[in-house]
Amino acid sequence: MRSHAKAALLKIWVKSLLPVAVLGLIAAGWAVAWKFAANATNTALDEWFAQERVAGRVWACADRSVGGFPLRIEVKCAAPTFSGAPGKLPLKGSTGDLLASAEAWRPSLVTATIQPPLRLRAGGDQGGVDLDWTSLTAIVQSKYGALELGSLRLEGAAFTAAWTGYQTIEAKAQSVAVDIRPDPARPNSLLATAAMKNLAAPALDQTLRDNSPLNVSFRALVSFADALSRPGDGPPLERWRLAGGRVQIEEAHIDRGPLDIAANGLLDLDGNHRPRGQIAVAASGLDDVLGQFGVPAAALAIGGLFGGGDSVGDMPAPAAKMGALRVVAKLENGRASLGPVRLPLALKPLY
């Protein structure tokens, strides 16, 4: 009898403890897997920092940590800084704290938040750019190492640019949204969309003689975009130019009070690394703005009428309000023209 009782008691204990033991093994296995993922994240960051350093770009964190156990992988970087020379001038920058996180079972989707402000300084003490915001969120989604989506959301942006010998530029925007994703119909191409709401800038108010908020929307296709990130000699923009890269502006729209501008066109870089291309513009409420630059709207209208230019190549003319002025802007040989009128604007090499 006692042996039967002991056997029954043992079965009860086994049934009671087995689920606990299984859960314990699962928890231990998950902890090991999470630790492995955290170490891999740290190693990947170290390798990326090293690659950037070799390329002449130095990134640093005052303090870096990996946490988020058990459900997330979180990377915290306190007050990240940057220094290097991506263009012709040395550049230094800094932001507030950065937090990047991903679900432990879905590391290909990363969400990052950055605290303000962003400070960029170029060419020593010549000047720089400051950007503040109320919230900034970036999302990067990848698949097999290839970008599926890059997204940026900026709320309550305040921008200031100050350079020695130039007037300070200030601007504020209610929100800025940017999305970048591959175009499945066109290999090696990225489709970029952007929107900015309620931009206010004193210099713009003075030029346009109107203090209404400005709204911008934009959609463009960047061909041969893989050349920008592909390892190789020379600046990324030069690799992109040599690959035949170009930007096809499928739709752009600006509205501010009576001003309404729609545009599309094609842009690339010439052999001297300057912007080149044509942009078809349909605009209404532009008379006062053109007058500020000494350009008569009538001359543009006549030029568009006899120049046959309200579209670029096989792209349709941009949609616009009834009676809008239609003209083609050209960037060529380092100069810019609007219809038959050459603008007092010299295009500088980008690199």
VEXTORMI-199760 format. One record per residue (C-alpha): residue in one letter; chain; residue number from 1; x, y, z. Coordinates in steps of 0.001 Angstrom, whole numbers. Layout:
N
+------+------+-----+---------+---------+---------+
! code ! unit ! pos !      c1 !      c2 !      c3 !
+------+------+-----+---------+---------+---------+
!    a !    A ! NUM !       X !       Y !       Z !
...
+------+------+-----+---------+---------+---------+
//
This chain:
351
+------+------+-----+---------+---------+---------+
! code ! unit ! pos !      c1 !      c2 !      c3 !
+------+------+-----+---------+---------+---------+
!    m !    A !   1 !       0 !       0 !       0 !
!    r !    A !   2 !    2778 !    2369 !     931 !
!    s !    A !   3 !    4537 !    1756 !   -2406 !
!    h !    A !   4 !    1335 !    2545 !   -4305 !
!    a !    A !   5 !     898 !    5738 !   -2291 !
!    k !    A !   6 !    4462 !    6810 !   -2966 !
!    a !    A !   7 !    4036 !    6135 !   -6686 !
!    a !    A !   8 !     815 !    8141 !   -6771 !
!    l !    A !   9 !    2454 !   10997 !   -4881 !
!    l !    A !  10 !    5408 !   10947 !   -7292 !
!    k !    A !  11 !    3075 !   11174 !  -10278 !
!    i !    A !  12 !    1352 !   14166 !   -8725 !
!    w !    A !  13 !    4667 !   15893 !   -8138 !
!    v !    A !  14 !    5817 !   15130 !  -11702 !
!    k !    A !  15 !    2598 !   16484 !  -13181 !
!    s !    A !  16 !    2861 !   19601 !  -11041 !
!    l !    A !  17 !    6531 !   20317 !  -11601 !
!    l !    A !  18 !    6844 !   19353 !  -15269 !
!    p !    A !  19 !    5112 !   22501 !  -16608 !
!    v !    A !  20 !    7237 !   24627 !  -14284 !
!    a !    A !  21 !   10387 !   22886 !  -15486 !
!    v !    A !  22 !    9400 !   23324 !  -19140 !
!    l !    A !  23 !    8665 !   27005 !  -18576 !
!    g !    A !  24 !   11985 !   27368 !  -16804 !
!    l !    A !  25 !   13822 !   25791 !  -19723 !
!    i !    A !  26 !   11992 !   28045 !  -22171 !
!    a !    A !  27 !   12815 !   31127 !  -20079 !
!    a !    A !  28 !   16459 !   30107 !  -19834 !
!    g !    A !  29 !   16612 !   29467 !  -23569 !
!    w !    A !  30 !   14966 !   32830 !  -24288 !
!    a !    A !  31 !   17414 !   34607 !  -21989 !
!    v !    A !  32 !   20351 !   32973 !  -23791 !
!    a !    A !  33 !   18861 !   33863 !  -27195 !
!    w !    A !  34 !   18227 !   37474 !  -26092 !
!    k !    A !  35 !   21767 !   37786 !  -24777 !
!    f !    A !  36 !   23105 !   36446 !  -28067 !
!    a !    A !  37 !   20998 !   38985 !  -30012 !
!    a !    A !  38 !   22161 !   41819 !  -27746 !
!    n !    A !  39 !   25816 !   40858 !  -28208 !
!    a !    A !  40 !   25291 !   40603 !  -31986 !
!    t !    A !  41 !   23738 !   44086 !  -31974 !
!    n !    A !  42 !   26682 !   45505 !  -30058 !
!    t !    A !  43 !   29131 !   43816 !  -32443 !
!    a !    A !  44 !   27266 !   45129 !  -35510 !
!    l !    A !  45 !   27359 !   48658 !  -34088 !
!    d !    A !  46 !   31104 !   48400 !  -33394 !
!    e !    A !  47 !   31707 !   47193 !  -36954 !
!    w !    A !  48 !   29615 !   50010 !  -38399 !
!    f !    A !  49 !   31438 !   52639 !  -36340 !
!    a !    A !  50 !   34752 !   51171 !  -37546 !
!    q !    A !  51 !   33664 !   51234 !  -41207 !
!    e !    A !  52 !   32558 !   54838 !  -40890 !
!    r !    A !  53 !   35862 !   55757 !  -39229 !
!    v !    A !  54 !   37801 !   54248 !  -42135 !
!    a !    A !  55 !   35666 !   56350 !  -44512 !
!    g !    A !  56 !   36603 !   59493 !  -42553 !
!    r !    A !  57 !   33352 !   59804 !  -40613 !
!    v !    A !  58 !   33600 !   59494 !  -36846 !
!    w !    A !  59 !   30507 !   58741 !  -34743 !
!    a !    A !  60 !   30577 !   58563 !  -30975 !
!    c !    A !  61 !   28254 !   58163 !  -27972 !
!    a !    A !  62 !   28952 !   59573 !  -24539 !
!    d !    A !  63 !   27396 !   56355 !  -23220 !
!    r !    A !  64 !   26008 !   53356 !  -25131 !
!    s !    A !  65 !   24009 !   50448 !  -23784 !
!    v !    A !  66 !   21885 !   47560 !  -25042 !
!    g !    A !  67 !   18810 !   46562 !  -23016 !
!    g !    A !  68 !   15084 !   45867 !  -23339 !
!    f !    A !  69 !   15024 !   42309 !  -21970 !
!    p !    A !  70 !   12920 !   40241 !  -22327 !
!    l !    A !  71 !   10758 !   41363 !  -25261 !
!    r !    A !  72 !   12816 !   44036 !  -27005 !
!    i !    A !  73 !   16297 !   44939 !  -28123 !
!    e !    A !  74 !   16921 !   48583 !  -27201 !
!    v !    A !  75 !   20041 !   50559 !  -28015 !
!    k !    A !  76 !   20543 !   53772 !  -26075 !
!    c !    A !  77 !   23128 !   56301 !  -27217 !
!    a !    A !  78 !   23626 !   59344 !  -25007 !
!    a !    A !  79 !   24297 !   62604 !  -26859 !
!    p !    A !  80 !   25705 !   61131 !  -30107 !
!    t !    A !  81 !   28238 !   63232 !  -32023 !
!    f !    A !  82 !   29539 !   63224 !  -35590 !
!    s !    A !  83 !   32625 !   64614 !  -37282 !
!    g !    A !  84 !   33930 !   64233 !  -40820 !
!    a !    A !  85 !   34032 !   65820 !  -44244 !
!    p !    A !  86 !   31162 !   64440 !  -46387 !
!    g !    A !  87 !   31521 !   67477 !  -48671 !
!    k !    A !  88 !   34256 !   70036 !  -49179 !
!    l !    A !  89 !   34056 !   71435 !  -45635 !
!    p !    A !  90 !   34707 !   69649 !  -42345 !
!    l !    A !  91 !   31459 !   69018 !  -40526 !
!    k !    A !  92 !   30671 !   68454 !  -36858 !
!    g !    A !  93 !   27324 !   67620 !  -35378 !
!    s !    A !  94 !   25493 !   66479 !  -32268 !
!    t !    A !  95 !   21975 !   65577 !  -31132 !
!    g !    A !  96 !   20183 !   64727 !  -27934 !
!    d !    A !  97 !   19859 !   61148 !  -26690 !
!    l !    A !  98 !   18910 !   58440 !  -29191 !
!    l !    A !  99 !   16842 !   55331 !  -28466 !
!    a !    A ! 100 !   16517 !   52634 !  -31160 !
!    s !    A ! 101 !   14424 !   49537 !  -30481 !
!    a !    A ! 102 !   13069 !   46435 !  -32165 !
!    e !    A ! 103 !   10962 !   43516 !  -31019 !
!    a !    A ! 104 !   13280 !   40622 !  -30182 !
!    w !    A ! 105 !   11440 !   38311 !  -32604 !
!    r !    A ! 106 !   11375 !   40969 !  -35359 !
!    p !    A ! 107 !   14784 !   42679 !  -35482 !
!    s !    A ! 108 !   14296 !   43793 !  -39096 !
!    l !    A ! 109 !   11872 !   46552 !  -37997 !
!    v !    A ! 110 !   13697 !   49267 !  -36030 !
!    t !    A ! 111 !   12067 !   52346 !  -34510 !
!    a !    A ! 112 !   14241 !   55213 !  -33280 !
!    t !    A ! 113 !   13437 !   58361 !  -31340 !
!    i !    A ! 114 !   15880 !   61245 !  -31015 !
!    q !    A ! 115 !   15800 !   64039 !  -28480 !
!    p !    A ! 116 !   16480 !   67610 !  -29630 !
!    p !    A ! 117 !   18441 !   69565 !  -30606 !
!    l !    A ! 118 !   20475 !   68825 !  -33721 !
!    r !    A ! 119 !   23551 !   71033 !  -34098 !
!    l !    A ! 120 !   25625 !   71032 !  -37314 !
!    r !    A ! 121 !   28751 !   73147 !  -37762 !
!    a !    A ! 122 !   30690 !   73356 !  -41029 !
!    g !    A ! 123 !   34074 !   74882 !  -41780 !
!    g !    A ! 124 !   35105 !   75654 !  -38217 !
!    d !    A ! 125 !   33429 !   78865 !  -37013 !
!    q !    A ! 126 !   31935 !   79889 !  -40371 !
!    g !    A ! 127 !   28439 !   78929 !  -39287 !
!    g !    A ! 128 !   26000 !   76089 !  -39099 !
!    v !    A ! 129 !   22487 !   74783 !  -38748 !
!    d !    A ! 130 !   20357 !   74218 !  -35640 !
!    l !    A ! 131 !   17192 !   72143 !  -35599 !
!    d !    A ! 132 !   14795 !   71692 !  -32683 !
!    w !    A ! 133 !   11582 !   69672 !  -32503 !
!    t !    A ! 134 !    8919 !   68398 !  -30158 !
!    s !    A ! 135 !    9115 !   64805 !  -31443 !
!    l !    A ! 136 !   11234 !   62941 !  -33993 !
!    t !    A ! 137 !   10637 !   59302 !  -34921 !
!    a !    A ! 138 !   12425 !   57263 !  -37594 !
!    i !    A ! 139 !   11483 !   53757 !  -38786 !
!    v !    A ! 140 !   13684 !   51437 !  -40835 !
!    q !    A ! 141 !   12325 !   48135 !  -42106 !
!    s !    A ! 142 !   14516 !   45702 !  -44022 !
!    k !    A ! 143 !   14290 !   42242 !  -45555 !
!    y !    A ! 144 !   17355 !   40081 !  -46124 !
!    g !    A ! 145 !   19488 !   43166 !  -45530 !
!    a !    A ! 146 !   17701 !   45249 !  -48205 !
!    l !    A ! 147 !   15668 !   48351 !  -47359 !
!    e !    A ! 148 !   11897 !   47909 !  -47446 !
!    l !    A ! 149 !   10926 !   51200 !  -45833 !
!    g !    A ! 150 !   12622 !   54247 !  -44376 !
!    s !    A ! 151 !   10314 !   56693 !  -42632 !
!    l !    A ! 152 !   10832 !   59965 !  -40745 !
!    r !    A ! 153 !    8226 !   61926 !  -38782 !
!    l !    A ! 154 !    9097 !   65319 !  -37342 !
!    e !    A ! 155 !    6679 !   67416 !  -35297 !
!    g !    A ! 156 !    7106 !   71025 !  -34172 !
!    a !    A ! 157 !   10289 !   71685 !  -36153 !
!    a !    A ! 158 !   12240 !   74927 !  -35694 !
!    f !    A ! 159 !   15165 !   75566 !  -38065 !
!    t !    A ! 160 !   17936 !   78177 !  -37912 !
!    a !    A ! 161 !   20848 !   78601 !  -40349 !
!    a !    A ! 162 !   23523 !   81193 !  -39627 !
!    w !    A ! 163 !   26681 !   81773 !  -41688 !
!    t !    A ! 164 !   29337 !   84428 !  -41335 !
!    g !    A ! 165 !   28550 !   87325 !  -43685 !
!    y !    A ! 166 !   25024 !   86117 !  -44506 !
!    q !    A ! 167 !   21597 !   86878 !  -43125 !
!    t !    A ! 168 !   20309 !   84380 !  -40574 !
!    i !    A ! 169 !   17509 !   82169 !  -41894 !
!    e !    A ! 170 !   14788 !   80979 !  -39553 !
!    a !    A ! 171 !   11805 !   78742 !  -40219 !
!    k !    A ! 172 !    9206 !   76702 !  -38350 !
!    a !    A ! 173 !    6980 !   73871 !  -39546 !
!    q !    A ! 174 !    4078 !   72087 !  -37905 !
!    s !    A ! 175 !    5161 !   68717 !  -39292 !
!    v !    A ! 176 !    7502 !   67042 !  -41769 !
!    a !    A ! 177 !    7023 !   63505 !  -43120 !
!    v !    A ! 178 !    9414 !   61588 !  -45392 !
!    d !    A ! 179 !    9061 !   58012 !  -46709 !
!    i !    A ! 180 !   11547 !   56091 !  -48855 !
!    r !    A ! 181 !   10862 !   52644 !  -50271 !
!    p !    A ! 182 !   11970 !   50540 !  -53270 !
!    d !    A ! 183 !    9832 !   50730 !  -56387 !
!    p !    A ! 184 !    8902 !   47108 !  -57255 !
!    a !    A ! 185 !    8180 !   48056 !  -60873 !
!    r !    A ! 186 !   11616 !   49621 !  -61427 !
!    p !    A ! 187 !   14656 !   47706 !  -60119 !
!    n !    A ! 188 !   17424 !   49608 !  -58290 !
!    s !    A ! 189 !   15075 !   52567 !  -57834 !
!    l !    A ! 190 !   13762 !   54264 !  -54713 !
!    l !    A ! 191 !   10455 !   56086 !  -54480 !
!    a !    A ! 192 !   10623 !   59076 !  -52132 !
!    t !    A ! 193 !    7609 !   60995 !  -50861 !
!    a !    A ! 194 !    7674 !   64019 !  -48569 !
!    a !    A ! 195 !    5193 !   66456 !  -47088 !
!    m !    A ! 196 !    5619 !   69576 !  -44975 !
!    k !    A ! 197 !    2731 !   71403 !  -43332 !
!    n !    A ! 198 !    2441 !   75002 !  -42207 !
!    l !    A ! 199 !    5934 !   76275 !  -42865 !
!    a !    A ! 200 !    6510 !   79809 !  -41598 !
!    a !    A ! 201 !    9673 !   81805 !  -42349 !
!    p !    A ! 202 !   10176 !   85591 !  -41980 !
!    a !    A ! 203 !   12424 !   85802 !  -45054 !
!    l !    A ! 204 !    9801 !   83979 !  -47111 !
!    d !    A ! 205 !    7054 !   86251 !  -45819 !
!    q !    A ! 206 !    9028 !   89266 !  -46998 !
!    t !    A ! 207 !    9711 !   87797 !  -50436 !
!    l !    A ! 208 !    6178 !   86594 !  -51067 !
!    r !    A ! 209 !    4566 !   89603 !  -49363 !
!    d !    A ! 210 !    2247 !   87243 !  -47555 !
!    n !    A ! 211 !    2396 !   85547 !  -44160 !
!    s !    A ! 212 !     145 !   82593 !  -44940 !
!    p !    A ! 213 !    1568 !   79173 !  -43978 !
!    l !    A ! 214 !    3241 !   77232 !  -46776 !
!    n !    A ! 215 !    2528 !   73567 !  -47541 !
!    v !    A ! 216 !    4705 !   71299 !  -49672 !
!    s !    A ! 217 !    4187 !   67790 !  -51078 !
!    f !    A ! 218 !    6665 !   65872 !  -53204 !
!    r !    A ! 219 !    7052 !   62504 !  -54911 !
!    a !    A ! 220 !   10157 !   61483 !  -56858 !
!    l !    A ! 221 !   11853 !   58371 !  -58200 !
!    v !    A ! 222 !   15621 !   57980 !  -57747 !
!    s !    A ! 223 !   17107 !   55557 !  -60287 !
!    f !    A ! 224 !   20270 !   53509 !  -59639 !
!    a !    A ! 225 !   19870 !   54311 !  -55949 !
!    d !    A ! 226 !   21937 !   51243 !  -54998 !
!    a !    A ! 227 !   25051 !   53071 !  -56234 !
!    l !    A ! 228 !   24682 !   55527 !  -53324 !
!    s !    A ! 229 !   25218 !   52811 !  -50708 !
!    r !    A ! 230 !   27423 !   50437 !  -52694 !
!    p !    A ! 231 !   31078 !   50371 !  -51511 !
!    g !    A ! 232 !   33547 !   51911 !  -53942 !
!    d !    A ! 233 !   35965 !   54721 !  -54640 !
!    g !    A ! 234 !   34943 !   58359 !  -54664 !
!    p !    A ! 235 !   31929 !   60142 !  -53186 !
!    p !    A ! 236 !   28573 !   58312 !  -53289 !
!    l !    A ! 237 !   27081 !   60996 !  -55557 !
!    e !    A ! 238 !   29885 !   60456 !  -58075 !
!    r !    A ! 239 !   29247 !   56693 !  -58124 !
!    w !    A ! 240 !   25563 !   57434 !  -58619 !
!    r !    A ! 241 !   26295 !   59896 !  -61475 !
!    l !    A ! 242 !   28590 !   57448 !  -63263 !
!    a !    A ! 243 !   25937 !   54730 !  -62976 !
!    g !    A ! 244 !   23511 !   56992 !  -64858 !
!    g !    A ! 245 !   21461 !   57963 !  -61838 !
!    r !    A ! 246 !   18762 !   60584 !  -62122 !
!    v !    A ! 247 !   15823 !   61972 !  -60159 !
!    q !    A ! 248 !   12420 !   61883 !  -61806 !
!    i !    A ! 249 !   10147 !   64357 !  -60025 !
!    e !    A ! 250 !    6764 !   62760 !  -60580 !
!    e !    A ! 251 !    4807 !   65365 !  -58652 !
!    a !    A ! 252 !    5616 !   68422 !  -56568 !
!    h !    A ! 253 !    3167 !   70933 !  -55177 !
!    i !    A ! 254 !    3539 !   74165 !  -53180 !
!    d !    A ! 255 !     675 !   76293 !  -51940 !
!    r !    A ! 256 !     702 !   79415 !  -49788 !
!    g !    A ! 257 !   -2138 !   81900 !  -49815 !
!    p !    A ! 258 !   -2686 !   82954 !  -53455 !
!    l !    A ! 259 !     497 !   81156 !  -54564 !
!    d !    A ! 260 !     -17 !   77712 !  -56091 !
!    i !    A ! 261 !    2825 !   75875 !  -57881 !
!    a !    A ! 262 !    2795 !   72389 !  -59420 !
!    a !    A ! 263 !    5829 !   70826 !  -61073 !
!    n !    A ! 264 !    7440 !   67681 !  -62436 !
!    g !    A ! 265 !   10659 !   67004 !  -64300 !
!    l !    A ! 266 !   14006 !   65230 !  -64592 !
!    l !    A ! 267 !   17284 !   66039 !  -62819 !
!    d !    A ! 268 !   20789 !   64575 !  -62749 !
!    l !    A ! 269 !   24387 !   65799 !  -62356 !
!    d !    A ! 270 !   26697 !   67058 !  -65106 !
!    g !    A ! 271 !   30399 !   66254 !  -65448 !
!    n !    A ! 272 !   31248 !   69168 !  -63153 !
!    h !    A ! 273 !   28966 !   67778 !  -60430 !
!    r !    A ! 274 !   26344 !   70508 !  -60842 !
!    p !    A ! 275 !   22560 !   69952 !  -60970 !
!    r !    A ! 276 !   21254 !   69598 !  -64528 !
!    g !    A ! 277 !   17811 !   69034 !  -65982 !
!    q !    A ! 278 !   14402 !   70447 !  -66772 !
!    i !    A ! 279 !   11363 !   71051 !  -64583 !
!    a !    A ! 280 !    7913 !   71836 !  -65966 !
!    v !    A ! 281 !    6151 !   74404 !  -63783 !
!    a !    A ! 282 !    2520 !   75485 !  -63645 !
!    a !    A ! 283 !    2024 !   78423 !  -61288 !
!    s !    A ! 284 !    -605 !   80925 !  -60285 !
!    g !    A ! 285 !    -191 !   83912 !  -57973 !
!    l !    A ! 286 !    3474 !   84212 !  -58969 !
!    d !    A ! 287 !    3462 !   87761 !  -60380 !
!    d !    A ! 288 !    4639 !   89500 !  -57197 !
!    v !    A ! 289 !    7384 !   86962 !  -56603 !
!    l !    A ! 290 !    8727 !   87261 !  -60149 !
!    g !    A ! 291 !    8620 !   91017 !  -59861 !
!    q !    A ! 292 !   10966 !   90840 !  -56883 !
!    f !    A ! 293 !   13592 !   89351 !  -59232 !
!    g !    A ! 294 !   12855 !   91715 !  -62117 !
!    v !    A ! 295 !   11217 !   88971 !  -64212 !
!    p !    A ! 296 !    8004 !   90012 !  -66007 !
!    a !    A ! 297 !    5331 !   87330 !  -65874 !
!    a !    A ! 298 !    4226 !   88329 !  -69386 !
!    a !    A ! 299 !    7646 !   87409 !  -70790 !
!    l !    A ! 300 !    7401 !   83959 !  -69255 !
!    a !    A ! 301 !    3899 !   83470 !  -70604 !
!    i !    A ! 302 !    5021 !   84401 !  -74109 !
!    g !    A ! 303 !    8072 !   82196 !  -73803 !
!    g !    A ! 304 !    5982 !   79239 !  -72736 !
!    l !    A ! 305 !    3512 !   79863 !  -75566 !
!    f !    A ! 306 !    6091 !   79972 !  -78354 !
!    g !    A ! 307 !    8705 !   77750 !  -76751 !
!    g !    A ! 308 !    6345 !   74812 !  -76557 !
!    g !    A ! 309 !    7379 !   74153 !  -73016 !
!    d !    A ! 310 !    4758 !   73098 !  -70518 !
!    s !    A ! 311 !    6061 !   69504 !  -70193 !
!    v !    A ! 312 !    9357 !   67630 !  -70042 !
!    g !    A ! 313 !   10014 !   64711 !  -72387 !
!    d !    A ! 314 !    7155 !   62223 !  -72306 !
!    m !    A ! 315 !    5964 !   63361 !  -68881 !
!    p !    A ! 316 !    2504 !   64979 !  -68900 !
!    a !    A ! 317 !    2226 !   68649 !  -67980 !
!    p !    A ! 318 !    1748 !   69150 !  -64232 !
!    a !    A ! 319 !   -1817 !   69615 !  -63072 !
!    a !    A ! 320 !   -2638 !   73191 !  -62109 !
!    k !    A ! 321 !   -5397 !   75682 !  -61490 !
!    m !    A ! 322 !   -7257 !   77237 !  -64406 !
!    g !    A ! 323 !   -5259 !   80038 !  -66020 !
!    a !    A ! 324 !   -1961 !   79063 !  -64410 !
!    l !    A ! 325 !    1274 !   80263 !  -66006 !
!    r !    A ! 326 !    3129 !   77335 !  -67602 !
!    v !    A ! 327 !    6856 !   77395 !  -68216 !
!    v !    A ! 328 !    9893 !   75103 !  -68146 !
!    a !    A ! 329 !   12800 !   75789 !  -65801 !
!    k !    A ! 330 !   16185 !   74638 !  -67103 !
!    l !    A ! 331 !   19405 !   73919 !  -65240 !
!    e !    A ! 332 !   22279 !   73714 !  -67696 !
!    n !    A ! 333 !   26009 !   74497 !  -67683 !
!    g !    A ! 334 !   25833 !   75846 !  -64156 !
!    r !    A ! 335 !   23093 !   78370 !  -64982 !
!    a !    A ! 336 !   19354 !   78466 !  -64342 !
!    s !    A ! 337 !   16629 !   79856 !  -66584 !
!    l !    A ! 338 !   12868 !   80153 !  -66293 !
!    g !    A ! 339 !   11398 !   79951 !  -69751 !
!    p !    A ! 340 !   13256 !   82490 !  -71920 !
!    v !    A ! 341 !   14573 !   84402 !  -68884 !
!    r !    A ! 342 !   17980 !   83576 !  -67417 !
!    l !    A ! 343 !   18006 !   83879 !  -63627 !
!    p !    A ! 344 !   20860 !   85499 !  -61676 !
!    l !    A ! 345 !   21657 !   82153 !  -60074 !
!    a !    A ! 346 !   24929 !   80228 !  -60398 !
!    l !    A ! 347 !   24772 !   76489 !  -59708 !
!    k !    A ! 348 !   27691 !   75279 !  -57615 !
!    p !    A ! 349 !   29187 !   71742 !  -57682 !
!    l !    A ! 350 !   27616 !   69560 !  -54997 !
!    y !    A ! 351 !   30906 !   67805 !  -54177 !
+------+------+-----+---------+---------+---------+
//
